Amino acid sequence: MRSGVFLDSPPARITVPRVSRREWRVGVSAAAALFLAACASVRTRPEQGPLDVAQVYLGSWAEGDLAALRRVVVEPPANLEEQHQRFRDDLRIISSRFELGRVEREAESARVTFRAIHVLRGLGEWEVDGTLHFVRREERWWVRWSPAVLHPEAREGDRFSRTRTRPQRADILDGHGQPLTREGEVITIGVEPRRIQSRAAVASALQAQLGVDPARLEKVLSTPGLSPEHFVPIIDVRPERYQQVRPALAPVPGIFFRRKSGVRLSPAEGFAAHTLGRVGEVTAELLEQLGPTYQRGDVVGLSGLELAYEVQLAGLPSGEVRLTRPSGELRVLGRFEGLPATALYTTLLPEVQSAAEAALEGVVQPAALVAVDSSTGAILAVASRPLDQPLNRALTGRYPPGSTFKVVTAEALLAGGMGVNAPVTCPPAATAGGKQFRNFEGEAFGETRLRTVFAHSCNTAFVLLSDALGADALGAAARRFGFDVEYRVGLPSPGASFPLPRDKAELAAAAIGQGRVLATPLHMASVAAAAESGRWRAPFLVADVIDAPSASLAAGTRGPLQALMRAVVTEGSGRAGASVTGLAGKTGTAEFGSGTPLPTHAWFIGFRNGIGFAVLVEGGGVGGRVAAPIAAKFAAAL
């Protein structure tokens, strides 16, 4: 140690936990808050040393209180605040935090080292090791300021700047490893408010031709600060769709069109739209969620897989922090290496997806169709309608499964020793736990066989059988089919739940897929797949999902269960699919809501040639009449 110089011991060090570029979050951490509180307290202490003044200076810098900096600087330059502000603006710094280091002090001068962690919008964290120099005058310690406070290499007249380059967005791939997305051209259909003569006419035309909700148009036109002279985009359509609607839209005053290239497109309009998702300019809400490596104007995933795997598909930007001398000399002060974008491998098969899309063509009610590979659980197709609603009904909608759950109940009965031709009774009505249950449209088959009551979906037979079966046996069968099992799909999907029945009435309702039983269409597709393969496998959409849960059906139940499901198509409620060779399934008409009679969802779950699938038409009515024809159309195309 040099004579006349001493090191404060121990050195003061106020640290804030390091945050990676991926884990960064906006806001001052708890440690930083303590740091700022300490700064506030030292301002009131009568005799401040260099470390105390350093805390005040860096604390004010972190808070953005530039006016406070001048109060601790000796002979501050006239543009002190301006230089700090320009440093922040030129580099787009959104926050700064500091770690104090070592203090070296002589009689009338001192140095305090520090580390600055600046968060640069669109790039992330940039760390700079700096030094504050001090001079003692009139029994006070003052910061001796120069541009080197901002960065050790900075001199008077230097300017800071930055560069930024984003990687090319990676592809979403199908189950064959081929891209499901490509760059193409769309037509943006929008309005110019000052040219609109009738809002009602514009709203009517956009709704009739493109399904745009009039309320959405009204909300857009009522946006505060909207310029009446500017083009306001409403919806993007492909060129072929544009050619179809242009004759009806072009004559309406106020509607205009603009071409937009370089847009990420799926193979066809509406193709797996909810699942693949869409990209567009980052919203304010997403900008906050995605963190500092993003900035306004970035094109990001806004929904579906594009959003869920945004960082993987987009990579991380690279860039440089630069300093330019008045002479023109350029120095690179820091580099952001970035990360390349990586393709996302999915299990979707275009041929199966196209069959699903075609099967739902013309369905005007909310609907879903989802298909899985019976031997692996891989999701092959996901279709949800309507396209202009964000809800992916196939994956996230939870509904009472109705009589499709009789697949589970039948497996429990078969596991308990019943045979396909075991004698059962199907009366017009049956009572369990004081609650009366009836068959659809008053059907009754009297003394018959299990095969018949399953094929024709006799509720009363299953209500009577549930009493002898018991809640434990039915619950065990439900778990064999994945109910109450958590699994990862690759997108949000809540699976299925089978709450343990609390009494005989709930047990009877559960046995026919009512009461508190709920499932997604995806999960019911996995139920159908399990009936074909003999083993339930958790469905998955992203190829790198590992350790997915699975469970075997009860020994000896696979063959009889398949025979029951085939009978549904050949002789029962699913005869709409009788012409499709090898198709087996189960219809469902699931009550929900309130009213007399209760509204019903239309279901069909089935399998054919190694593919299990489910069809749901929300509020569609009778499964055999509404869902079964859709299922037959899909299965025939496989």
C-alpha positions in Angstrom: 0.0 0.0 0.0 1.4 3.4 -1.0 2.3 5.8 1.7 -0.5 8.3 2.5 -3.1 6.1 0.9 -5.4 3.7 2.7 -8.2 1.3 1.8 -11.4 1.5 3.7 -11.9 -1.9 5.4 -14.0 -3.7 4.8 -14.9 -2.1 1.4 -18.5 -1.0 1.1 -20.4 -3.2 -1.4 -24.0 -2.9 -2.1 -25.1 -5.6 -4.6 -28.2 -6.3 -6.6 -28.7 -9.9 -7.8 -27.6 -10.4 -11.4 -30.4 -11.0 -13.8 -29.8 -12.9 -17.1 -31.2 -11.6 -20.4 -33.8 -14.3 -20.4 -34.8 -13.8 -16.8 -34.9 -10.1 -16.6 -37.9 -8.4 -15.1 -38.9 -4.7 -15.0 -38.7 -2.9 -11.7 -36.3 -2.2 -8.9 -35.4 -5.4 -7.0 -35.7 -5.6 -3.2 -31.9 -5.2 -2.9 -32.0 -2.1 -5.1 -34.8 -0.7 -2.9 -32.7 -1.1 0.1 -29.8 0.6 -1.7 -32.0 3.6 -2.5 -33.2 3.7 1.0 -29.7 3.8 2.2 -29.0 6.6 -0.2 -31.9 8.6 1.3 -30.6 8.1 4.8 -27.0 9.1 4.1 -28.1 12.4 2.8 -29.1 13.4 6.3 -25.8 12.4 7.9 -23.6 15.4 8.8 -20.1 14.1 7.8 -20.2 12.2 4.6 -17.2 10.3 3.3 -16.5 9.4 -0.3 -18.4 6.2 -0.1 -21.5 8.1 1.3 -21.3 10.6 -1.6 -20.9 7.8 -4.1 -24.0 6.2 -2.7 -25.9 9.5 -3.2 -24.6 10.0 -6.7 -25.3 6.5 -7.9 -28.6 6.3 -6.1 -29.8 9.5 -7.8 -28.5 8.1 -11.2 -30.5 4.9 -10.6 -33.6 6.8 -9.7 -33.3 9.1 -12.7 -33.1 12.1 -10.5 -30.5 14.0 -12.6 -31.0 17.3 -10.9 -29.7 15.7 -7.7 -26.4 14.8 -9.3 -25.3 18.4 -9.6 -25.6 18.9 -5.8 -22.7 16.5 -5.1 -20.4 17.5 -8.1 -17.7 20.1 -7.7 -17.6 22.6 -10.5 -20.3 20.7 -12.6 -20.3 21.3 -16.3 -23.3 23.3 -17.5 -24.6 20.4 -19.5 -24.1 17.7 -16.8 -27.8 16.6 -16.8 -27.9 16.8 -20.6 -24.9 14.5 -21.0 -26.5 11.9 -18.6 -29.8 12.2 -20.4 -28.2 11.9 -23.9 -26.2 8.8 -22.7 -29.5 7.2 -21.6 -31.4 8.2 -24.7 -28.7 7.3 -27.3 -28.4 3.8 -25.8 -32.1 3.5 -25.0 -31.4 2.7 -21.4 -34.5 1.7 -19.5 -33.0 1.2 -16.1 -29.6 1.2 -14.3 -28.4 -0.3 -11.1 -25.1 -0.2 -9.4 -22.7 -2.3 -7.2 -20.3 -0.3 -5.1 -16.7 -1.6 -5.1 -13.5 -0.5 -3.4 -12.6 2.9 -1.9 -9.1 4.3 -2.1 -8.6 7.6 -0.1 -5.8 10.1 0.4 -6.0 13.2 2.5 -7.7 15.4 -0.1 -8.7 13.0 -2.9 -10.3 9.6 -3.3 -11.6 7.0 -5.7 -14.6 4.7 -5.5 -15.0 1.9 -8.0 -18.4 0.7 -9.1 -20.1 -1.6 -11.5 -23.0 -0.3 -13.5 -25.6 -2.7 -15.0 -27.5 -0.8 -17.6 -30.6 -2.4 -19.2 -30.7 -1.4 -22.9 -34.1 -1.7 -24.6 -34.0 -4.4 -27.3 -30.6 -5.7 -26.2 -30.5 -6.5 -22.5 -28.0 -5.9 -19.8 -24.7 -4.1 -20.4 -22.1 -4.1 -17.6 -19.6 -1.3 -17.2 -16.9 -1.1 -14.5 -16.4 2.6 -13.6 -14.7 4.9 -11.1 -15.9 8.0 -9.3 -13.1 10.5 -8.5 -13.5 12.7 -5.4 -11.9 15.8 -4.1 -12.2 17.2 -0.6 -13.0 20.9 -0.3 -14.3 22.9 2.7 -14.6 19.7 4.8 -16.8 18.0 2.2 -16.2 15.3 -0.4 -17.3 16.1 -3.9 -17.5 14.1 -7.1 -15.0 15.4 -9.7 -17.0 14.8 -12.8 -16.0 14.0 -16.4 -17.6 12.0 -19.2 -15.5 9.0 -17.9 -18.1 8.7 -15.2 -20.5 7.4 -17.9 -17.8 5.1 -19.3 -14.1 5.0 -18.7 -13.2 5.5 -22.3 -15.5 8.5 -22.8 -14.1 12.0 -23.4 -15.6 15.4 -23.9 -17.4 15.6 -27.2 -17.8 11.8 -27.7 -21.2 10.3 -28.6 -22.6 7.0 -27.7 -24.6 4.8 -30.1 -25.7 1.2 -30.6 -26.5 -1.4 -33.3 -29.0 -4.2 -33.2 -29.7 -7.2 -35.5 -32.4 -9.8 -34.9 -32.0 -13.3 -36.3 -34.4 -14.5 -39.0 -37.4 -16.1 -37.4 -37.2 -19.9 -37.4 -39.8 -22.2 -38.9 -42.5 -24.2 -37.2 -42.1 -27.8 -38.6 -44.7 -30.5 -39.0 -44.4 -34.2 -38.1 -42.4 -34.8 -41.3 -39.9 -32.1 -40.5 -41.3 -29.8 -43.2 -42.1 -26.1 -42.6 -45.7 -25.3 -41.7 -45.0 -21.6 -42.2 -43.6 -19.5 -45.0 -43.2 -15.9 -46.0 -45.9 -14.5 -48.3 -48.1 -11.5 -49.1 -51.4 -10.5 -47.6 -53.8 -7.7 -48.2 -54.6 -5.5 -45.2 -58.3 -4.4 -45.3 -58.9 -1.2 -43.3 -60.6 2.1 -43.1 -59.9 5.8 -43.4 -62.2 7.4 -40.8 -62.6 10.7 -42.7 -63.8 8.8 -45.9 -66.5 6.9 -44.0 -70.0 8.0 -44.9 -71.9 5.4 -42.9 -70.3 3.4 -40.1 -73.3 1.0 -40.2 -72.6 0.3 -43.9 -68.9 -0.3 -43.2 -69.6 -2.6 -40.3 -72.3 -4.5 -42.2 -70.0 -5.1 -45.2 -67.0 -6.2 -43.1 -69.2 -8.5 -41.0 -70.9 -10.1 -44.0 -67.8 -10.7 -46.0 -65.1 -11.3 -43.4 -66.9 -12.0 -40.1 -65.6 -8.9 -38.4 -67.5 -8.1 -35.2 -69.2 -4.7 -35.5 -68.3 -4.0 -31.9 -64.6 -4.5 -32.8 -64.8 -1.9 -35.6 -66.6 0.5 -33.3 -63.9 0.1 -30.7 -61.1 0.7 -33.2 -62.8 3.9 -34.5 -63.3 5.2 -31.0 -59.6 4.9 -30.1 -58.5 8.1 -28.4 -56.2 10.2 -30.6 -57.1 8.3 -33.8 -56.3 10.5 -36.8 -59.2 10.6 -39.2 -56.8 10.9 -42.1 -54.8 7.8 -41.4 -55.4 4.3 -42.7 -56.6 2.0 -39.8 -55.9 -1.7 -40.4 -58.8 -4.1 -39.5 -57.9 -7.5 -40.9 -55.3 -9.2 -43.1 -56.4 -11.7 -45.8 -54.7 -13.7 -48.4 -54.7 -12.6 -52.0 -57.2 -15.3 -53.0 -59.6 -14.2 -50.3 -59.1 -10.6 -51.2 -60.2 -11.3 -54.8 -63.4 -12.9 -53.4 -64.4 -10.0 -51.2 -63.1 -7.0 -53.1 -66.2 -6.6 -55.3 -68.4 -6.3 -52.2 -66.1 -4.1 -50.1 -64.5 -1.7 -52.6 -67.7 0.3 -53.3 -68.3 1.0 -49.6 -66.9 4.5 -48.8 -64.2 4.4 -46.2 -62.9 0.9 -46.9 -59.4 0.7 -48.3 -56.8 -2.0 -49.1 -53.0 -2.2 -48.7 -50.6 -4.9 -49.7 -48.1 -6.3 -47.1 -45.2 -8.6 -48.0 -42.9 -10.7 -45.9 -45.8 -12.0 -43.8 -45.6 -15.4 -42.1 -48.3 -17.6 -43.6 -49.6 -21.2 -42.9 -50.2 -23.6 -45.8 -53.8 -22.4 -46.2 -56.2 -19.8 -44.8 -57.3 -21.0 -41.3 -55.0 -24.0 -41.4 -54.3 -24.9 -37.7 -54.8 -21.2 -37.0 -55.4 -21.3 -33.3 -52.5 -23.8 -32.8 -49.8 -22.3 -35.0 -50.9 -18.8 -33.9 -50.0 -15.6 -35.6 -47.2 -13.0 -35.6 -47.4 -9.2 -35.7 -45.9 -6.1 -34.1 -45.3 -6.5 -30.4 -48.0 -5.0 -28.2 -47.4 -2.9 -25.1 -48.5 -5.7 -22.9 -46.3 -8.3 -24.5 -43.4 -5.9 -24.5 -43.5 -5.8 -20.7 -43.8 -9.6 -20.5 -41.0 -10.4 -23.0 -38.4 -8.2 -21.3 -35.6 -5.9 -22.4 -34.4 -7.9 -25.4 -37.5 -6.7 -27.3 -38.5 -3.2 -28.4 -41.3 -1.4 -30.1 -41.7 -2.4 -33.7 -40.4 -6.0 -33.3 -42.5 -8.7 -35.0 -43.3 -11.4 -32.4 -45.7 -14.3 -31.9 -49.1 -13.0 -30.7 -50.8 -16.3 -30.1 -50.5 -20.1 -30.3 -47.1 -21.8 -30.7 -45.7 -18.5 -32.2 -46.2 -16.9 -28.8 -45.6 -19.9 -26.5 -42.2 -20.5 -28.2 -41.4 -16.9 -29.0 -37.8 -16.9 -27.7 -36.9 -20.2 -29.4 -38.4 -19.1 -32.7 -37.0 -15.5 -32.6 -33.7 -16.1 -30.9 -32.0 -13.2 -29.2 -30.7 -10.1 -31.0 -27.0 -9.2 -31.4 -25.6 -5.7 -31.2 -22.9 -3.4 -30.2 -22.5 -0.4 -27.9 -20.3 2.2 -29.7 -18.5 5.4 -28.9 -17.6 7.9 -31.7 -14.9 10.5 -31.2 -15.3 14.0 -32.7 -12.6 12.9 -35.1 -14.8 10.1 -36.4 -12.9 7.4 -34.7 -15.2 4.5 -33.7 -14.7 2.3 -30.7 -16.8 -0.7 -29.7 -17.4 -0.6 -26.0 -19.5 -3.8 -25.7 -21.1 -6.6 -27.7 -24.3 -8.6 -27.4 -23.7 -12.0 -29.0 -27.3 -12.9 -29.3 -28.7 -16.4 -29.9 -29.8 -18.0 -33.2 -33.4 -18.8 -33.7 -34.3 -22.5 -33.5 -37.0 -24.4 -35.4 -39.9 -25.9 -33.5 -40.7 -29.5 -34.2 -44.4 -30.3 -33.8 -46.3 -33.5 -34.3 -48.9 -32.1 -36.7 -49.4 -33.9 -40.0 -50.7 -31.6 -42.8 -52.8 -34.4 -44.4 -54.6 -35.1 -41.1 -55.0 -31.4 -40.4 -56.4 -30.8 -43.8 -58.9 -33.6 -43.2 -60.0 -32.0 -39.9 -60.4 -28.5 -41.5 -62.5 -30.0 -44.3 -64.7 -31.9 -41.9 -65.6 -28.7 -40.1 -66.3 -26.7 -43.3 -69.8 -25.3 -43.2 -70.2 -25.8 -39.4 -71.6 -22.5 -38.2 -71.7 -23.3 -34.4 -68.5 -23.2 -32.3 -66.8 -26.6 -32.9 -63.6 -28.5 -32.4 -61.9 -31.5 -34.0 -58.7 -33.0 -32.7 -56.8 -36.2 -33.6 -54.0 -38.1 -32.0 -51.7 -41.0 -32.8 -53.2 -43.9 -30.9 -49.8 -45.6 -30.4 -47.8 -42.6 -29.2 -50.2 -39.8 -28.1 -48.7 -37.4 -30.7 -51.3 -34.8 -31.7 -51.8 -35.0 -35.5 -54.5 -32.3 -36.0 -56.2 -29.5 -34.1 -59.0 -27.5 -35.5 -61.2 -25.0 -33.7 -64.1 -22.8 -34.9 -64.9 -20.0 -35.3 -61.6 -18.8 -36.6 -62.1 -15.2 -35.5 -62.4 -16.1 -31.8 -59.2 -16.6 -29.9 -60.4 -19.6 -27.8 -58.8 -22.9 -29.0 -61.7 -25.1 -28.0 -60.0 -28.3 -29.0 -57.2 -27.8 -26.4 -58.6 -25.5 -23.7 -62.4 -25.8 -23.8 -63.7 -28.0 -20.9 -67.1 -29.6 -21.3 -69.2 -32.4 -19.8 -68.3 -35.4 -22.1 -71.8 -36.8 -21.9 -72.2 -40.3 -23.2 -68.7 -40.4 -24.7 -67.7 -41.1 -21.1 -69.5 -44.4 -21.3 -66.3 -45.7 -22.9 -64.7 -45.3 -19.5 -67.7 -46.7 -17.6 -67.9 -49.7 -20.0 -64.2 -50.4 -19.4 -64.8 -50.4 -15.7 -67.7 -52.9 -16.2 -65.6 -55.1 -18.4 -62.8 -55.0 -15.9 -65.3 -56.2 -13.3 -66.1 -59.3 -15.2 -69.0 -58.2 -17.5 -69.1 -59.5 -21.0 -70.2 -57.7 -24.2 -73.4 -59.8 -24.3 -74.1 -59.7 -20.5 -77.8 -59.2 -19.7 -78.8 -55.7 -18.7 -82.0 -53.7 -18.6 -82.9 -50.4 -20.2 -86.1 -48.9 -18.7 -87.5 -45.5 -19.8 -86.5 -44.0 -16.4 -84.2 -44.9 -13.5 -83.7 -43.4 -10.1 -80.4 -43.1 -8.2 -80.0 -41.3 -4.9 -83.4 -39.8 -5.2 -82.7 -38.3 -8.7 -84.5 -39.5 -11.8 -82.7 -40.1 -15.0 -84.3 -40.7 -18.5 -83.2 -41.8 -21.9 -83.0 -39.5 -24.9 -86.4 -39.1 -26.5 -87.9 -41.7 -24.1 -86.1 -44.7 -25.6 -86.3 -48.0 -23.8 -85.0 -51.4 -24.8 -86.2 -53.4 -21.8 -84.2 -56.6 -21.1 -81.3 -56.6 -23.5 -77.5 -56.8 -23.6 -74.6 -54.6 -22.7 -73.7 -54.3 -26.4 -77.2 -52.9 -27.2 -77.3 -50.3 -24.4 -73.8 -49.1 -25.3 -74.5 -48.9 -29.0 -77.8 -47.0 -28.5 -76.4 -45.0 -25.5 -79.1 -46.0 -22.9 -78.6 -43.7 -19.9 -80.8 -45.7 -17.6 -78.9 -48.9 -18.1 -75.6 -47.2 -17.1 -77.3 -45.5 -14.2 -78.5 -48.8 -12.8 -75.1 -50.5 -13.5 -73.2 -47.7 -11.7 -74.7 -48.6 -8.3 -73.2 -52.1 -8.4 -70.0 -50.8 -10.0 -69.2 -48.3 -7.2 -67.4 -44.9 -7.1 -64.0 -46.5 -6.5 -64.1 -48.8 -9.5 -65.3 -46.0 -11.8 -62.7 -43.6 -10.5 -60.0 -46.1 -11.1 -61.1 -46.6 -14.7 -61.2 -42.8 -15.2 -57.6 -42.6 -14.0 -56.6 -45.3 -16.4 -57.9 -43.0 -19.1 -56.0 -40.0 -17.8 -58.6 -38.2 -15.9 -57.1 -36.1 -13.0 -53.6 -36.7 -14.6 -51.4 -33.7 -15.3 -49.5 -33.6 -18.6 -47.8 -31.1 -20.8 -49.0 -30.7 -24.4 -46.9 -27.8 -25.6 -49.8 -25.3 -25.4 -52.1 -24.7 -22.4 -54.6 -27.6 -22.0 -56.2 -28.5 -18.7 -57.0 -32.1 -19.4 -59.9 -33.8 -17.7 -61.3 -34.1 -14.2 -63.3 -36.8 -12.5 -64.3 -35.5 -9.0 -65.1 -38.5 -6.7 -68.9 -38.8 -6.5 -70.3 -37.8 -3.1 -73.5 -39.9 -3.3 -75.4 -42.3 -5.6 -76.9 -39.5 -7.6 -73.5 -38.1 -8.4 -72.2 -41.5 -9.2 -75.0 -42.2 -11.6 -74.5 -38.8 -13.3 -70.8 -39.4 -13.6 -71.3 -42.8 -15.2 -73.0 -41.1 -18.1 -70.5 -38.2 -18.3 -72.6 -35.6 -16.6 -72.4 -34.1 -13.1 -69.0 -32.7 -12.3 -67.1 -34.6 -15.0 -65.3 -32.3 -17.4 -62.9 -32.9 -20.3 -61.3 -31.1 -23.3 -61.9 -32.4 -26.8 -58.2 -33.2 -26.9 -58.5 -35.4 -23.8 -61.5 -37.3 -25.2 -59.5 -37.9 -28.4 -56.9 -39.6 -26.1 -59.7 -41.7 -24.6 -60.7 -42.9 -28.0 -57.0 -43.6 -28.8 -56.6 -45.6 -25.6 -59.6 -47.8 -26.6 -57.8 -48.6 -29.8 -54.3 -49.2 -28.5 -55.1 -50.6 -25.0 -53.0 -47.9 -23.3 -53.8 -44.3 -22.5 -51.0 -42.0 -23.4 -50.8 -38.3 -22.6 -51.2 -36.3 -25.8 -48.4 -34.0 -26.9 -48.0 -31.4 -29.6 -44.3 -30.5 -29.4 -41.9 -33.2 -30.4 -39.4 -32.8 -27.5 -42.0 -33.6 -24.8 -40.5 -36.5 -22.8 -41.6 -38.6 -19.8 -45.3 -38.2 -20.7 -47.6 -40.1 -18.4 -49.4 -43.2 -19.6 -51.5 -46.1 -18.2 -52.7 -49.5 -19.4 -56.3 -50.3 -19.6 -57.5 -53.2 -17.4 -56.4 -56.6 -18.7 -58.8 -58.2 -21.1 -60.9 -55.1 -21.8 -59.3 -53.8 -25.1 -61.0 -56.3 -27.5 -64.5 -56.1 -25.9 -64.3 -52.3 -25.7 -63.5 -52.1 -29.4 -66.4 -54.4 -30.2 -68.8 -52.1 -28.2 -67.5 -49.0 -30.0 -67.7 -50.7 -33.4 -71.4 -51.6 -32.7 -72.1 -47.9 -32.1 -71.3 -47.3 -35.8 -72.7 -50.4 -37.3 -76.0 -50.6 -35.4 -76.3 -47.8 -32.9 -76.4 -44.0 -32.5 -73.3 -43.5 -34.7 -74.7 -45.1 -37.9 -73.8 -41.9 -39.8 -70.3 -43.4 -40.0 -71.4 -46.9 -41.0 -70.0 -46.6 -44.5 -66.5 -45.9 -43.2 -64.6 -49.2 -43.0 -63.0 -49.8 -39.6 -64.5 -46.8 -37.9 -65.5 -47.3 -34.2 -66.6 -44.7 -31.7 -69.1 -43.3 -29.3 -71.7 -40.6 -29.6 -72.4 -38.1 -26.8 -75.2 -35.6 -26.1 -74.1 -33.7 -23.1 -76.5 -31.4 -21.1 -75.2 -28.1 -19.8 -76.5 -24.7 -18.6 -80.1 -24.1 -17.8 -83.5 -24.2 -19.4 -86.2 -26.7 -20.3 -85.1 -28.7 -22.1 -81.5 -28.3 -21.2 -79.2 -27.3 -24.2 -76.7 -30.0 -25.2 -73.3 -30.3 -26.8 -72.9 -32.8 -29.6 -70.0 -35.2 -29.3 -68.4 -38.1 -31.2 -65.2 -39.8 -30.2 -63.7 -42.6 -32.3 -60.7 -44.3 -33.9 -59.7 -45.6 -37.2 -56.4 -46.9 -38.6 -54.3 -45.9 -35.6 -55.8 -42.4 -35.2 -58.0 -41.5 -32.2 -60.1 -38.3 -32.5 -62.9 -36.3 -31.0 -65.5 -34.0 -32.5 -67.4 -31.4 -30.4 -70.1 -29.0 -31.6 -70.8 -26.6 -28.8 -74.5 -26.4 -28.2 -74.9 -28.5 -31.3 -77.7 -30.8 -30.0 -77.6 -34.5 -30.6 -74.3 -36.2 -31.0 -75.4 -38.9 -33.4 -77.1 -36.4 -35.7 -74.6 -33.5 -35.6 -71.2 -34.7 -34.5 -71.2 -38.2 -36.0 -71.6 -37.0 -39.7 -68.6 -34.7 -39.1 -66.6 -37.6 -37.7 -67.5 -39.8 -40.6 -66.4 -37.2 -43.1 -63.1 -36.8 -41.2 -62.5 -40.6 -40.8 -63.2 -41.3 -44.4 -60.5 -38.8 -45.5 -57.8 -40.4 -43.4 
